[in-house]
Amino acid sequence: MRLEVGIIALVEEVFGIAAERRAQFDWLRNKPCRQHFGEHYDAVMALYAELGGDWEGTTAKTDGYLIPDAYFPEPYRFIFEFDELQHFTQFRERTFQFYPVNIPLAFVPEKYRQFCQQHHIAALAKGPERFRRRTADFPYVNGRAAQRAFFDTFRDWLPPLHGLNPTVRLTEFEVMPILKKQLNGETAKAYMENLLHERFDQSSIAWK
């Protein structure tokens, strides 16, 4: 079972509603588009250049949706992402240099930078070779890791631009007591509720 499945189920338990697991949004796609990014298009393209994106490869690849880990509908209306170790690369750390100051977030970027600095070697080493493969849009060794970081940016920037609340992110490191079964049942639920309250306090999301 993927780690995120159990974590999402616990978040559902805290909120008392079911999440959508395969949500699709017309504006959350696998290519940067001025129509979707609006005033932040130049910033996302500057990040794309910083990460060594290949425009010919990007335009040639098949259009597709970026599917979030989960979407919590009314009354919350936010995308939920569970970030495992492989997300905390040097590529992800570099993305935060380009975040517009007026993009609302439900996590602390500085904490993410610190996780990237601490874990970037293990993050790139994790998993099968496909985690490090070249991609059409980032055609170099570890291109998949750069692509993952780029798309994480889409999931942060785009929802508030299109009427959703800020994306709520939790990291593998923060829920380790749950993953290691040191907490379970009501204690795990209370621990998760505290984490989510922290995220809501950092954003404009109202607890219902």
Short mmCIF file of the C-alpha atoms (twelve columns), coordinates in Angstrom:
data_MODEL
# 
_entry.id   MODEL 
# 
loop_
_atom_site.group_PDB 
_atom_site.id 
_atom_site.type_symbol 
_atom_site.label_atom_id 
_atom_site.label_alt_id 
_atom_site.label_comp_id 
_atom_site.label_asym_id 
_atom_site.label_seq_id 
_atom_site.Cartn_x 
_atom_site.Cartn_y 
_atom_site.Cartn_z 
_atom_site.pdbx_PDB_model_num 
ATOM 1   C CA . MET A 1   0.000   0.000  0.000   1 
ATOM 2   C CA . ARG A 2   1.330   3.427  -0.877  1 
ATOM 3   C CA . LEU A 3   2.038   5.509  2.203   1 
ATOM 4   C CA . GLU A 4   -0.293  8.284  1.103   1 
ATOM 5   C CA . VAL A 5   -3.354  6.001  1.135   1 
ATOM 6   C CA . GLY A 6   -3.335  5.569  4.895   1 
ATOM 7   C CA . ILE A 7   -2.495  9.225  5.501   1 
ATOM 8   C CA . ILE A 8   -5.334  10.433 3.278   1 
ATOM 9   C CA . ALA A 9   -7.724  8.067  5.058   1 
ATOM 10  C CA . LEU A 10  -6.713  9.587  8.385   1 
ATOM 11  C CA . VAL A 11  -7.230  13.123 7.056   1 
ATOM 12  C CA . GLU A 12  -10.682 12.039 5.851   1 
ATOM 13  C CA . GLU A 13  -11.401 10.782 9.349   1 
ATOM 14  C CA . VAL A 14  -10.369 14.106 10.885  1 
ATOM 15  C CA . PHE A 15  -12.605 16.117 8.541   1 
ATOM 16  C CA . GLY A 16  -15.446 13.619 8.406   1 
ATOM 17  C CA . ILE A 17  -15.727 13.775 4.611   1 
ATOM 18  C CA . ALA A 18  -14.452 11.655 1.750   1 
ATOM 19  C CA . ALA A 19  -11.734 12.995 -0.511  1 
ATOM 20  C CA . GLU A 20  -11.781 12.696 -4.283  1 
ATOM 21  C CA . ARG A 21  -8.818  10.508 -5.272  1 
ATOM 22  C CA . ARG A 22  -8.713  11.114 -9.043  1 
ATOM 23  C CA . ALA A 23  -9.822  14.736 -9.284  1 
ATOM 24  C CA . GLN A 24  -9.135  16.558 -12.544 1 
ATOM 25  C CA . PHE A 25  -9.037  20.306 -13.089 1 
ATOM 26  C CA . ASP A 26  -8.905  21.890 -16.531 1 
ATOM 27  C CA . TRP A 27  -6.244  24.337 -15.326 1 
ATOM 28  C CA . LEU A 28  -3.992  21.721 -13.688 1 
ATOM 29  C CA . ARG A 29  -2.159  20.299 -16.697 1 
ATOM 30  C CA . ASN A 30  1.309   19.000 -17.488 1 
ATOM 31  C CA . LYS A 31  2.475   22.023 -19.506 1 
ATOM 32  C CA . PRO A 32  2.849   25.656 -18.405 1 
ATOM 33  C CA . CYS A 33  0.170   27.827 -20.008 1 
ATOM 34  C CA . ARG A 34  -0.196  31.601 -19.838 1 
ATOM 35  C CA . GLN A 35  -3.971  31.253 -19.658 1 
ATOM 36  C CA . HIS A 36  -3.683  29.143 -16.492 1 
ATOM 37  C CA . PHE A 37  -0.835  30.984 -14.741 1 
ATOM 38  C CA . GLY A 38  -1.923  34.512 -15.608 1 
ATOM 39  C CA . GLU A 39  0.304   37.122 -13.968 1 
ATOM 40  C CA . HIS A 40  2.640   34.375 -12.706 1 
ATOM 41  C CA . TYR A 41  3.403   32.907 -16.132 1 
ATOM 42  C CA . ASP A 42  6.713   34.726 -16.480 1 
ATOM 43  C CA . ALA A 43  7.779   33.488 -13.037 1 
ATOM 44  C CA . VAL A 44  6.930   29.867 -13.791 1 
ATOM 45  C CA . MET A 45  8.787   30.088 -17.101 1 
ATOM 46  C CA . ALA A 46  11.821  31.558 -15.327 1 
ATOM 47  C CA . LEU A 47  11.730  28.533 -13.019 1 
ATOM 48  C CA . TYR A 48  11.371  26.251 -16.047 1 
ATOM 49  C CA . ALA A 49  14.528  27.774 -17.530 1 
ATOM 50  C CA . GLU A 50  16.359  27.484 -14.202 1 
ATOM 51  C CA . LEU A 51  15.545  23.762 -14.108 1 
ATOM 52  C CA . GLY A 52  16.777  23.264 -17.668 1 
ATOM 53  C CA . GLY A 53  13.430  22.637 -19.315 1 
ATOM 54  C CA . ASP A 54  13.338  21.782 -23.014 1 
ATOM 55  C CA . TRP A 55  10.503  23.606 -24.773 1 
ATOM 56  C CA . GLU A 56  10.552  21.445 -27.886 1 
ATOM 57  C CA . GLY A 57  10.184  18.343 -25.747 1 
ATOM 58  C CA . THR A 58  7.510   19.990 -23.627 1 
ATOM 59  C CA . THR A 59  5.343   21.015 -26.563 1 
ATOM 60  C CA . ALA A 60  5.761   17.627 -28.255 1 
ATOM 61  C CA . LYS A 61  4.671   15.496 -25.308 1 
ATOM 62  C CA . THR A 62  1.075   14.403 -24.869 1 
ATOM 63  C CA . ASP A 63  -1.198  16.819 -23.028 1 
ATOM 64  C CA . GLY A 64  -2.419  15.477 -19.714 1 
ATOM 65  C CA . TYR A 65  -3.871  16.267 -16.325 1 
ATOM 66  C CA . LEU A 66  -1.804  16.490 -13.157 1 
ATOM 67  C CA . ILE A 67  -3.732  14.369 -10.679 1 
ATOM 68  C CA . PRO A 68  -3.429  15.475 -7.043  1 
ATOM 69  C CA . ASP A 69  -3.047  12.959 -4.240  1 
ATOM 70  C CA . ALA A 70  -6.502  13.990 -3.047  1 
ATOM 71  C CA . TYR A 71  -9.034  16.786 -3.272  1 
ATOM 72  C CA . PHE A 72  -11.228 17.715 -0.320  1 
ATOM 73  C CA . PRO A 73  -14.463 19.251 -1.653  1 
ATOM 74  C CA . GLU A 74  -16.921 21.631 0.016   1 
ATOM 75  C CA . PRO A 75  -16.730 23.054 2.566   1 
ATOM 76  C CA . TYR A 76  -12.906 22.880 2.380   1 
ATOM 77  C CA . ARG A 77  -12.079 23.006 -1.327  1 
ATOM 78  C CA . PHE A 78  -8.368  22.269 -1.233  1 
ATOM 79  C CA . ILE A 79  -5.916  19.912 -2.890  1 
ATOM 80  C CA . PHE A 80  -4.029  17.666 -0.484  1 
ATOM 81  C CA . GLU A 81  -0.490  16.470 -1.196  1 
ATOM 82  C CA . PHE A 82  1.528   13.985 0.834   1 
ATOM 83  C CA . ASP A 83  5.207   14.544 0.118   1 
ATOM 84  C CA . GLU A 84  7.411   11.493 0.479   1 
ATOM 85  C CA . LEU A 85  11.203  11.508 0.538   1 
ATOM 86  C CA . GLN A 86  11.668  11.649 -3.254  1 
ATOM 87  C CA . HIS A 87  10.145  15.147 -3.368  1 
ATOM 88  C CA . PHE A 88  12.924  16.731 -1.300  1 
ATOM 89  C CA . THR A 89  15.609  17.197 -3.934  1 
ATOM 90  C CA . GLN A 90  17.855  20.125 -4.813  1 
ATOM 91  C CA . PHE A 91  15.417  20.809 -7.670  1 
ATOM 92  C CA . ARG A 92  12.569  21.297 -5.231  1 
ATOM 93  C CA . GLU A 93  14.702  23.583 -3.086  1 
ATOM 94  C CA . ARG A 94  15.402  25.781 -6.117  1 
ATOM 95  C CA . THR A 95  11.701  26.190 -6.905  1 
ATOM 96  C CA . PHE A 96  11.148  28.295 -3.796  1 
ATOM 97  C CA . GLN A 97  13.379  31.059 -5.153  1 
ATOM 98  C CA . PHE A 98  10.643  31.740 -7.712  1 
ATOM 99  C CA . TYR A 99  7.514   31.645 -5.541  1 
ATOM 100 C CA . PRO A 100 5.565   34.924 -5.883  1 
ATOM 101 C CA . VAL A 101 5.073   36.674 -2.566  1 
ATOM 102 C CA . ASN A 102 1.325   36.963 -3.168  1 
ATOM 103 C CA . ILE A 103 0.647   33.237 -3.642  1 
ATOM 104 C CA . PRO A 104 -1.172  31.990 -0.506  1 
ATOM 105 C CA . LEU A 105 0.330   28.806 0.924   1 
ATOM 106 C CA . ALA A 106 -0.733  26.326 3.602   1 
ATOM 107 C CA . PHE A 107 2.794   25.254 4.510   1 
ATOM 108 C CA . VAL A 108 6.068   26.966 5.428   1 
ATOM 109 C CA . PRO A 109 8.498   27.055 2.468   1 
ATOM 110 C CA . GLU A 110 11.500  27.525 4.753   1 
ATOM 111 C CA . LYS A 111 10.744  24.217 6.447   1 
ATOM 112 C CA . TYR A 112 10.616  22.572 3.015   1 
ATOM 113 C CA . ARG A 113 13.953  24.110 2.091   1 
ATOM 114 C CA . GLN A 114 15.448  22.670 5.253   1 
ATOM 115 C CA . PHE A 115 14.067  19.220 4.479   1 
ATOM 116 C CA . CYS A 116 15.555  19.456 0.973   1 
ATOM 117 C CA . GLN A 117 18.954  20.413 2.367   1 
ATOM 118 C CA . GLN A 118 18.858  17.548 4.852   1 
ATOM 119 C CA . HIS A 119 17.543  14.819 2.561   1 
ATOM 120 C CA . HIS A 120 18.419  15.674 -1.058  1 
ATOM 121 C CA . ILE A 121 20.984  12.889 -1.487  1 
ATOM 122 C CA . ALA A 122 18.648  10.207 -0.154  1 
ATOM 123 C CA . ALA A 123 15.767  11.729 -2.125  1 
ATOM 124 C CA . LEU A 124 17.569  11.242 -5.449  1 
ATOM 125 C CA . ALA A 125 18.724  7.756  -4.486  1 
ATOM 126 C CA . LYS A 126 15.259  6.515  -3.520  1 
ATOM 127 C CA . GLY A 127 13.289  4.117  -5.640  1 
ATOM 128 C CA . PRO A 128 13.706  2.474  -9.042  1 
ATOM 129 C CA . GLU A 129 15.671  3.917  -11.935 1 
ATOM 130 C CA . ARG A 130 12.549  5.505  -13.426 1 
ATOM 131 C CA . PHE A 131 12.633  8.006  -10.543 1 
ATOM 132 C CA . ARG A 132 15.834  9.382  -12.124 1 
ATOM 133 C CA . ARG A 133 15.099  8.953  -15.815 1 
ATOM 134 C CA . ARG A 134 15.244  11.613 -18.492 1 
ATOM 135 C CA . THR A 135 11.884  13.069 -19.502 1 
ATOM 136 C CA . ALA A 136 10.761  14.825 -22.664 1 
ATOM 137 C CA . ASP A 137 10.592  18.173 -20.882 1 
ATOM 138 C CA . PHE A 138 13.708  17.714 -18.710 1 
ATOM 139 C CA . PRO A 139 15.945  15.523 -20.896 1 
ATOM 140 C CA . TYR A 140 18.856  14.850 -18.584 1 
ATOM 141 C CA . VAL A 141 19.839  12.480 -15.778 1 
ATOM 142 C CA . ASN A 142 17.481  13.095 -12.832 1 
ATOM 143 C CA . GLY A 143 15.100  14.890 -15.179 1 
ATOM 144 C CA . ARG A 144 12.172  13.120 -13.548 1 
ATOM 145 C CA . ALA A 145 13.139  14.678 -10.206 1 
ATOM 146 C CA . ALA A 146 13.241  18.137 -11.810 1 
ATOM 147 C CA . GLN A 147 9.877   17.497 -13.443 1 
ATOM 148 C CA . ARG A 148 8.410   16.426 -10.095 1 
ATOM 149 C CA . ALA A 149 9.619   19.664 -8.489  1 
ATOM 150 C CA . PHE A 150 8.227   21.721 -11.376 1 
ATOM 151 C CA . PHE A 151 4.822   20.076 -11.131 1 
ATOM 152 C CA . ASP A 152 4.755   20.515 -7.353  1 
ATOM 153 C CA . THR A 153 4.953   24.222 -8.133  1 
ATOM 154 C CA . PHE A 154 1.876   23.931 -10.365 1 
ATOM 155 C CA . ARG A 155 -0.019  22.321 -7.491  1 
ATOM 156 C CA . ASP A 156 0.936   25.192 -5.177  1 
ATOM 157 C CA . TRP A 157 0.440   28.180 -7.455  1 
ATOM 158 C CA . LEU A 158 -2.581  27.285 -9.548  1 
ATOM 159 C CA . PRO A 159 -5.360  26.350 -7.086  1 
ATOM 160 C CA . PRO A 160 -5.628  29.822 -5.459  1 
ATOM 161 C CA . LEU A 161 -5.610  31.396 -8.931  1 
ATOM 162 C CA . HIS A 162 -8.649  29.310 -9.861  1 
ATOM 163 C CA . GLY A 163 -10.876 29.695 -6.828  1 
ATOM 164 C CA . LEU A 164 -9.606  26.943 -4.528  1 
ATOM 165 C CA . ASN A 165 -8.038  27.280 -1.128  1 
ATOM 166 C CA . PRO A 166 -4.258  26.853 -0.843  1 
ATOM 167 C CA . THR A 167 -2.877  23.358 -1.309  1 
ATOM 168 C CA . VAL A 168 -2.345  21.567 1.997   1 
ATOM 169 C CA . ARG A 169 0.932   19.653 2.144   1 
ATOM 170 C CA . LEU A 170 2.148   17.189 4.749   1 
ATOM 171 C CA . THR A 171 5.561   15.556 4.670   1 
ATOM 172 C CA . GLU A 172 6.648   12.012 5.350   1 
ATOM 173 C CA . PHE A 173 8.939   13.324 8.087   1 
ATOM 174 C CA . GLU A 174 6.107   14.995 10.003  1 
ATOM 175 C CA . VAL A 175 3.947   11.875 10.185  1 
ATOM 176 C CA . MET A 176 6.707   9.367  10.961  1 
ATOM 177 C CA . PRO A 177 5.172   8.460  14.358  1 
ATOM 178 C CA . ILE A 178 2.054   7.367  12.474  1 
ATOM 179 C CA . LEU A 179 3.936   5.555  9.709   1 
ATOM 180 C CA . LYS A 180 6.035   3.687  12.297  1 
ATOM 181 C CA . LYS A 181 2.865   2.709  14.210  1 
ATOM 182 C CA . GLN A 182 4.042   4.572  17.296  1 
ATOM 183 C CA . LEU A 183 0.661   6.306  17.186  1 
ATOM 184 C CA . ASN A 184 -2.611  4.713  16.148  1 
ATOM 185 C CA . GLY A 185 -6.325  5.029  16.638  1 
ATOM 186 C CA . GLU A 186 -7.437  8.160  18.446  1 
ATOM 187 C CA . THR A 187 -3.875  9.241  19.267  1 
ATOM 188 C CA . ALA A 188 -2.953  9.177  15.577  1 
ATOM 189 C CA . LYS A 189 -6.113  11.094 14.739  1 
ATOM 190 C CA . ALA A 190 -5.360  13.756 17.372  1 
ATOM 191 C CA . TYR A 191 -1.785  14.077 16.096  1 
ATOM 192 C CA . MET A 192 -3.033  14.538 12.538  1 
ATOM 193 C CA . GLU A 193 -5.638  17.062 13.652  1 
ATOM 194 C CA . ASN A 194 -2.910  19.161 15.266  1 
ATOM 195 C CA . LEU A 195 -0.845  19.095 12.070  1 
ATOM 196 C CA . LEU A 196 -3.836  20.160 10.011  1 
ATOM 197 C CA . HIS A 197 -4.679  22.965 12.425  1 
ATOM 198 C CA . GLU A 198 -1.129  24.249 11.934  1 
ATOM 199 C CA . ARG A 199 -1.630  24.239 8.171   1 
ATOM 200 C CA . PHE A 200 -4.962  26.006 8.401   1 
ATOM 201 C CA . ASP A 201 -3.489  28.629 10.720  1 
ATOM 202 C CA . GLN A 202 -0.844  29.331 8.048   1 
ATOM 203 C CA . SER A 203 -3.490  29.895 5.384   1 
ATOM 204 C CA . SER A 204 -6.912  31.358 4.767   1 
ATOM 205 C CA . ILE A 205 -8.697  28.002 5.105   1 
ATOM 206 C CA . ALA A 206 -11.439 27.956 7.727   1 
ATOM 207 C CA . TRP A 207 -11.863 24.892 9.920   1 
ATOM 208 C CA . LYS A 208 -15.450 23.639 9.609   1 
# 
